[in-house]
Amino acid sequence: MLTLNMLSAPLACCLMRKGPRVFGLLGKATPGGFAAFGANDVSRHWGVTAEHGCLRLERMTGDEEVTGLELLLPSAMSYDYGIAGAGHSPALTRAVFGLLPSELEEAVNILRRGNFPVLSFSRLSTKCSLSSGIIPGCWPHVVISDQALYGNVLSVESFVRLLVASLPHGRLATRFPALQPLLKQMMTLMVVQRRGLPYTSEVLDLVPAEALATK
């Protein structure tokens, strides 16, 4: 079993395992985004992780298992995302991204009135208008309007939280019956324990400069 502290070369956008936990490791947090994570970064630098659709900053301990599977991210040609490799499965995709591409697309299509919301793709990092969290380039997210001035970009986590929070008064299950199975999945995501710190520029500003060095 290959673990992080045994790496001979840094890696990024890969599937990791630690005990029963499965999560994505995007890389090492830097002011310009994330860079590949290597054995020398263990316990020294923040790792950017993805679990159940949530992006967080975490300290790696070195005993995390490298599964050999890579994260498949959206591109200009296809919005599909998931796990690339022989061991991929819907359960693994949900463990990292929270919702399957088909589930996220279905939720967006059901809620669409006119031109929004839509699934979106950006090569550069952007900021979630609701949580102020950093959304890395090529990471799935949702755009809810064309009015950027008032905040229109939502991370998958914020999109799910917004829908779940709207259930009591928004009557979403009644207004959109087709959304009910997806809402049950989203509510399950909300009770999962979150690890690490929010991946925001404010948190990065509090991290010592040496911990964000690219080398």
N, C-alpha and C positions, 0 to 999 in steps of 0.2 A: 504494500500500500504506500503510494507516494503522498507525502504531506507537504504543506507549504514550506516548512523549514528544511525540506530536502530538495527544493527546486534548484536546478542548475541554470535555469533561465527564467526571467520574469514572465508572467502571463496576465491576461486580461479577458474580461467577458467570458468567464467560464463557470461551470457548475461545481459547487463545493458541497461536501457533506461533513457533518460533525455529529456523531451519534445518530439520533433519529432526525436531526435537523438537516434540511436541504435548502441551499440558498445560492444566489448568484453573486459572484465576486466580479465587479466591473473593473476594479483596479485600485490604484493608490490615489488618494485625494491630493490634488495640486491646485494652485490658484487658477490655472488655465483649464481645469477639467480633471480628468483622471489619466494616470499613466499606468503602465504595466506594473504588477506587484511581484516582488521577488522575495527570496528567503531573507535577505538583509533588511527588508521592510517590516518583518514580523516584530511586534511590540515597539516599533519605532515610529511608524506612520499609520495614519488612518486609512482603512480600507473602505471603499464605497461598495455597499452590499445591496442586494435586491431580494426581498422576501415578501411573498403574498402581495405583490404590487407596491410595496413600500421601499423607498430608497433611504438608506441610513449610512452614517459614519460609524465604523466599528474598529476596535483594536483586534487584530488577529493574534492568536496564541501560538500558531505554528503547527498544531496538531490537526488542523483542518485537512480533510482528505481531498485530494485533487481527483475528480472523477474522470477527467479526460473528455468530458462533454462540453461543448461550447454553446454560448447564448446566440441565438439567431435573432437579429434585430431588424426592424423595418428599414426599407430602402426606398429610393425614388421609384423603383420598379415594382415593389410589392410591399404591402403593409403587414404581411404575415410576420409573426415573431414566435419564438419558442426555443426548443432545445435541439441542437444539431448533433447527430450521432446515433449509433445503433441502439442506445439505451433510452432514447427519448420516449416520453409518454405524456398524455394530458395531465396526469397528476404532477409530473415534474414541472410542466409549464405553469400550472396554477401555483405551485410552491414558490416560483420565482416572480411571475408576473401578476398573480392574483386571479386574472380572468383569461380564458382562452381567446385567441384573436376573434373567433367566430362569436363568442359571448359578448365581447366588448363591442364588436361591430353591430350585433343584434340590438344591444341596449341603445346605442347611438341612433340606429335607424328607427327604432320604436319611438324615441323621444323627439326625433327631428320634426320641426315645424318650419317649413320654408327651406332655408339653406343650412340651418344649424340645429344641433351640434354636428361636428364632423370629426373623424379621426385625422390626426395631423402628423406631419413628419418634418423634422428640422435637422439640418446637419450640424448646427451649432447648439450649444447649451442655451436653455431658456429658463424662465422662472415661472413657477406655478402662481397664478394670481390669487389663489385662496390661501395656500399654506406658506408662500414665499420660498418653497423648496426648490432646489436646483433640479431641472430635468435635463439630463445629459443629452448631447446630440445623438440622434437616431433612436432615442428611447420613445416608446409609445406614449401619446398623450391625446387630449381632447380639446378642441377649440369650440367654444359655445356661442361666439358671436364674432362679427367683424369690427367690433368696437374695442380695439386694443387699449384705448385710453381708460376704459372702465374695468379692465381686467377680463380677459377672455380665454386664457390658457389654463387648463386644469391637468394636473397629473392624474394618473389612474387612481391613486389613493384618494385624492381630493374629490374626484368624480364619484367614486363609490361612497365616500363619506357624505357628500352632498345629497345623493339619492336616498341613502339610509336615513339621514336626518330629516328629509322631507316626507317620510312615510306618514307620520302622525297627522300632519295638517295638509299635505299636498295630495293625499288620497291617490297616490300613484298606482297602487295595486288595483283600485277601482277604475281609474281613468285609462290605465294601460294594462288590461288583463294579461296580455302576452308577456309583460315584464315580470310577472310573479315568480316564475322559476329562477330568473336571474337575480331578483331581489333576495331570495332565500340564500343564494350563493354569496351575495354581497354582505348580507348580515352575518354570515359565518366568518367572513374576512375580518369584520370589525371586532370580533372577540378574541382574535389571535394575538398573543403577546408580542409586543414590538420590542426589538433589541436595538441597541445603539442610540445615537443622537440623530435628530433630523439633518438631512443633507441640505444645509442652507449656507448662504454666503456669510450670514451673521455668526454661525457656529465656526466656520472656517476662519473668520477674523479673530476669534478668540484662541485659536490654536497657535502655539509657538511656531515661528517661522521655520525653525529647523525640522519640525515635524511635517512640513509641507514641501520640503526640498525634493526636487525631482531626481536627485542622485543619492 
